[in-house]
Amino acid sequence: MNSENSIYTGYEFEMFGFPAVAIINTDLKNLANRFEYDHSVFIDIIPDAHNELGQPSEEEFEVLNAIEKKIIEYLETQTETLHVGHVSLYRKREIIFYTKTPETVEGFLNSFMPLVERENKAEIEEDPEWQNVAGFYDHINESNENISA
């Protein structure tokens, strides 16, 4: 699935007393074979500049988006990986994927992430039921129910 053709939903919430913004690929919610992508990939990047609420500055926001786009381009064309979306938290951008090929993704991230020039870390773990992102999709379901009510 190419994320360029996907529909994303954005929403705000609060975490640890600070605003957070999630941008989530809603097309994955109903993807028939999504559970075949059984490893979650969470990439944390610490922005160089942020506002008083901990959100990336406008310039840093663009840099983070460019980094995310490069990661998406590689993972979607060279591995069996789905882009779930990203979350901007207090002084952190979290980019989320699910993959069938965790070793290949890990190899790419080990070579690419040092080039980012920002503090970062990546975690890949088995999550065949997509529990690590269930809250995002539950929120999307609740929002859709509220709209149609």
N, C-alpha and C positions, 0 to 999 in steps of 0.2 A: 504494500500500500504506500503510495507516494503522498507525503504529507502536504505537498503543494496543492493537492486537489481536495484535501480534507476540510471539514468544518470544525472550527475551534470555538469554544465558549469561554468567555472571561468572566470572572467574578472576584469580588473583594471579600476578605474576611479578616479577622483579627487573630494574631498569634503572639502570645507573650506580651500583650498590651500594645502591639504595634500593627499597623496595617500590612496586609499581605495581598498579593494579586496572583491568581491562578489563571493560566491560559491552557485549556485542556481540549484535546482532540476528541470531540464527541462522536465521531464516526466509529471509533474503536469500541464504544459501548455495546454496539450490536454486531460487531464483526464475528462471524460464525467460528472462525478458527483462532481467535485471539489467545485462547489458553494454550495453544501450541508454543507461543512465545512465553516460555516459562521462567525466564530470568529477568528480574528488574535491574535497571541500570540507573543509578542516581548520580548525577555529576553536580557537585557544588563548586561554584566559583564566587570568590569574594571580590566585589567591585572595588576599584581603586578610589572612587568618589561616590558619595551618597548625600542625600538631603538629611534634614533634621529628623525625619521619620524612618531613616534607614534604607530608603528606596534608592536605587541607582540614580545618579545625576542624569540629565538628558543625554549628555555626551557618552557617559558610561553605559547607559541603556542601549545606545546604538552599537557600542563595542561588544556588549554581551550578546546582542541579537546576531551580530556578524559571526561571533564564535559559535553560537548555537547553530547557525545556518551551515557553517563548514562541517560541524559534527554530523548534522542531519544528512548533508549531501553524501558524506562518506558512508555512514552506517546504512542508509537506505539503498545505496547502489552496490556496496561491497559486502554486505552482510544481510542476514535475515532478521531485521530489526524494525520495530514500530516506534514512531515518535509519539509519546503520550502528551507532552507539552512541557511547560515550565511554570515555576512558582517564584515570584520575587518576594523574599522574606526580609526581615531586618538584617541588612548588610550581607545578604546572600542571594544568589540566583541558583535555583535548583532545576536542572534540566533532566527530564525523565524519559526513559525508553524501556521497552521490553524486547527481548531478543531470544532467538533460538540458538544463537552462536556466541555464547558468553566468552569463550577463549579468544575468538577473533576480535570481538569488541574490546576485550581487555588489552590485547596487543596493540590495537589502534590507539586506545586512550593512553597507554603507557608511552607511546611515541609522540602523540599529538599534544597532550595536556602540558608538557613542559614548555611548549611554544606559546602558550596562552599569556604568559607574563603576568599572571595574577595567581594569588593563592588559590589552590583548588584541591579537590579530592574526588575520587570516583569509587562507588561501591556497587558491586554486582552480586546479587544473591538470588537463590532459587525462590521463586514465588509463583507457582503454577496457578494459583487461584486469584492472582492480582490483588492480594490483600493490601499491599503497600500503597495502592491508589484507589482502593474501594471508596474511601471518603469523598474523593473528588467526583466519582461517578454517582454515588448516592446523592450528593448535593445537586448534581445536574438533573437527576431523576426528580428530586423534590421540587426544583425550580420549574421543571416542565409541568409537573402536576399542578403547581400553583398558578401557572399561566393559563392552563386549560380549565381551571375550576371557575 
